[in-house]
Amino acid sequence: MMAPPLSDALKNSSLSCEPPYGEARLPLLLLYTAVLTVGLPANLLTVGLTWLQVRRNNVLAVYLLSLSLCDLTYLSTLPLWAIYVSAGHCWPWSSLACKLTGYVFFTNMYISISLLCCVSCDRYVAVVFSLESIGLRRQRLAALLVLAVVLLVGAAHLPVFTMREGDAAEGERRCFEPSAAVTGFSYARFLLGFLLPLLVLLGANRGVLASVRHSTGLRRQQKQRVGRLAAAVVLLFLVCFGPYHVILLLRAAPPLRCRPPPAGLPDGEETLHAVHRGARSLHRQQCR
């Protein structure tokens, strides 16, 4: 039997909306539903509580309120991703809608990471420079820092609107699935959006520990409590954002993506894709 012409094969491939991710569809939909069901009321409650602290001139509450608003923005995109997954990874709306949804997700995650760094740096300044920071740690300055983070991260992700991977109204109607362009973007996100903030967190918390260790005004139990808190902050960051970024690297590695699966096992790309999408939703609730 003669093989179909190459042009026909390409045509059929470009019109197909059936990716090899069918087995992961139901688990992902259940996960999206669970995250939305738990995350929406939890974040609304957090917004209310932190707003009360903001009105009491609590500087830290400014960052925590911003984090909760960030999470609510992300949760607003989950129904779109759920419809996309249920349709077999076939984007039913315009390319602009795909790019806007992707932009909200990408910026939202790294705004959250940056705000966590702000929280750690704020603690560092408050502990290490307790006297000098009395006039610096103000809500107005915290709000300006939040605004600067939003503008900086938002500007850094503007190239999302120029990526062909966001042209979901064409071809197979995929929305930001792996490609060479997204691969380079993934490496940049890992280095600048995960590794660099991790170093900032480690440095800030190490400074806090060093200052507390040499303090003569704190009891041993208080020093141990500060040490446990510093370790918990770093551990939480790794638990919340580490799995997603590790899987991000795995998906970006062409040799791993192109390697055929062992006999009897699901396709490697399908498995990574399922875990990747699950991790990027689950990490939102791990940090609540």
Secondary structure, DSSP 8 states (H G I E B T S, - for coil): -----HHHHHHHHHH----S-GGGHHHHHHHHHHHHHHHHHHHHHHHHHHHHHHHTT-HHHHHHHHHHHHHHHHHTTHHHHHHHHHTTS---S-HHHHHHHHHHHHHHHHHHHHHHHHHHHHHHHHHHTTTGGGGT--HHHHHHHHHHHHHHHHHHTGGGGG-GGG-TTSTT--SS---HHHHHHHHHHHIIIIIHHHHHHHHHHHHHHHHHHT-SSS-HHHHHHHHHHHHHHHHHHHHHHHHHHHHHHHHH-HHHHHS---TTS--HHHHHHHHHHHHHHHHHHHT-
